[in-house]
């Protein structure tokens, strides 16, 4: 009887070890450590392309006075499912569109970041759902104090 108990303990320990080894890559994939989430930046430019794919969509933008002097930016976005819930489609923006991107920059200073919002510069409208508090209707005025009528 003793060996059966040992096999059960061994199986439980083996499962725990294998799960603990597999967990760090999953959590590391969703880390925002690359981005400085305490900073926000904006850049205006021309859409080069939108990669509509999982696990993350990507938006590429050229910013500068001319094609020869342009700085190319890359912006990580969320998954296709989340972007769809935010009102985006794979044709929300197209190459040549002029936009302003608000983003959390990468920590090492490269022209890249985590996209927060995209606004069409010709119309001033946000692509997809606007950021919290923007383009929202103004709050209703407070009711008059009781007895002031």
N, C-alpha and C positions, 0 to 999 in steps of 0.2 A: 504493500500500500504506500509505503514511503516514496517510491520513485514516481508514482502518478502525481502526488502533490508537488514534487520538484518540477515536473514537466509543466504543470499549470502555472506555477510561480515564474518559471522560465518564459512561458508564452506571454504572460502579462508584462513582464519586464521587457521582452523583445518588442512587443507592440508599443509600449511607452517610449522606448528609445527611438524606434522608427518614426513615430509621430513627432517627437521633439526635433528630430533631424530634418524632417520635411517642413515644419512650420516656419523657420526663419526665412527661407526664400519667399514664401507666400507673403509674409509681412514686409519683407524688404522690397518687394515689387511695388507695394503701395505707399512707399515712403515719399514724403515731400522734402527730404533732406537736401536734394539738389537745388531747390528753390528757396529764395529768401522770402518767406511768407510774411515778414514784417514790413516789406517794402512793396510799393506799387509803382509801376512805370507805365508810360503811354508812348506809342509810336504810330505815326501815320505812314501809310505806304500803299502799295499795289499788291493785290493777291497774286501769288505765283501759282499756288495749288492748295487744295484741301484733300488730305488723305482721309477718307471715310472708312475706317477699319478698326477692328478690335485688336488688342485690348485698349488702345488709345487712338483717338483721331489726332491728326496733326494739321496745323495751318502754317503755310509758308508765305512770307511777305517780303517784298523788296522795298526798302526805304532809302530815299536819297534824291538829289536833284536830277539825276539822269541814270540811264541803265548802266553806264560805265562807272558811275560813282556810287551805285546803290549798295547798301548793306543788307544782306539777306538774313532774315530772322526766321526762327522756327519756334512754334508755340505748341506745347503739349496740351491736349484737351482730355476730356473724359471719354468713356466708351460710347459706341454708337447708340446703345440704348439710353444712356443718360443724356446724350446730346439731343436725341429725339424728344425725350421728356422736356428738355429745355427749349423746344420749339425749332430746333435745327433740322435740316434735311441735307442730303448730299449735294443739293443744288442751291443751298442758301447763299453761298458766295461762289463766284466763278473767277477764273484768271482775268486780270484787268480791272476788277472792282477796286475802287479807292475806299480804304477803311482806316479807322483808328482803333487800335487794339490796346486794351488795358490788361496788364499782366503782372505777375510776380516774377521778377527777374531771377536768372540763375545766379548762384553765389559767386561763380568764378568770372563774371563779367562778360561772358560771350553774349552775342545777340540772340538770346533765346529766353524762354520763360514758360510759366504756366498761365494759360489764357484765362482771363476773368470775364471779359466782354469784348464784343466787336460791334462797332458802330459804322454805318455807311456814312462817309463824309459828305456825299452829295445831298442826302435827305436828313441826316441827323438821327435816323432811326436805328435802333439796336437790332442786330440779327438774333433771332430767337427771343427768349424771355429777357427783358431788361434786368440789369442788376437790381438787387433789393433797394427799394426807395427811389429808383429813377423811373421816370415816365409813369409814376403812379398818380392817381387822382389826388388832389389836395385833400387833407383831412377835413372832415366836417367841422364847422364852428361849434364851440362848446355851447350847451344850452344856457339860456339866461338864468341867473340866480333865482331861486324861489322867491316869490313875493315882489319881483321887480316889474311886474306888468301893471 
